[in-house]
């Protein structure tokens, strides 16, 4: 292992101290875990998932929507018909 020195905010360090106490682990171990997680998620190159996996013998029923179409549906605010009793 490589020993390093890092300056952190008081708030961040206090949060790690509380978490370390709750988990019964040293602060240094939590920081090492956080660094490893960040490396895996943000720093290492990964191949993009372009096709959804399917079970053997099954096929997609049609073309997959584009990412912007999916997010458009997720972020779109639902609208109720004018005669809907739940409409404010």
SVG drawing of the C-alpha trace seen along z (x, -y; Angstrom):
<svg xmlns="http://www.w3.org/2000/svg" viewBox="-65 -22 68 43">
<polyline fill="none" stroke="black" stroke-width="0.4" points="0.0,0.0 1.0,-3.6 0.8,-6.1 -0.7,-9.5 -1.6,-12.7 -4.9,-14.3 -6.6,-17.5 -10.3,-17.2 -13.1,-19.4 -14.1,-19.2 -17.6,-18.2 -16.4,-15.3 -14.0,-14.0 -16.7,-14.2 -19.1,-12.2 -16.4,-9.5 -15.7,-9.4 -19.4,-8.9 -19.7,-6.2 -16.5,-4.5 -17.8,-4.4 -21.2,-3.0 -19.5,-0.3 -16.8,0.5 -14.1,-0.1 -11.2,-2.6 -11.7,-5.9 -8.8,-5.0 -10.5,-1.8 -13.7,-3.7 -11.6,-6.2 -9.8,-3.4 -13.1,-1.8 -14.5,-5.1 -11.4,-5.6 -11.7,-2.1 -15.4,-2.6 -14.7,-5.9 -11.9,-4.4 -14.2,-1.5 -17.2,-3.8 -15.6,-6.9 -12.0,-6.3 -11.9,-2.9 -13.0,-2.6 -16.0,-0.5 -17.7,0.7 -21.1,-0.9 -24.1,1.4 -25.6,1.1 -27.8,4.2 -30.0,5.4 -29.2,9.0 -32.0,11.5 -32.6,15.0 -31.7,17.9 -34.6,18.6 -36.1,15.1 -35.8,12.1 -36.7,8.5 -40.2,7.8 -39.1,4.7 -36.4,2.1 -35.2,0.6 -36.0,-3.1 -33.2,-5.6 -31.9,-6.9 -33.4,-10.3 -36.8,-8.7 -36.6,-6.7 -35.5,-9.8 -38.2,-11.8 -40.9,-9.5 -39.3,-9.4 -39.0,-13.1 -42.3,-14.0 -44.9,-15.3 -48.1,-13.2 -51.2,-15.1 -54.7,-14.2 -57.7,-14.7 -59.8,-17.7 -62.7,-15.6 -60.6,-13.4 -62.0,-13.6 -58.4,-13.5 -57.5,-16.7 -57.0,-19.7"/>
</svg>
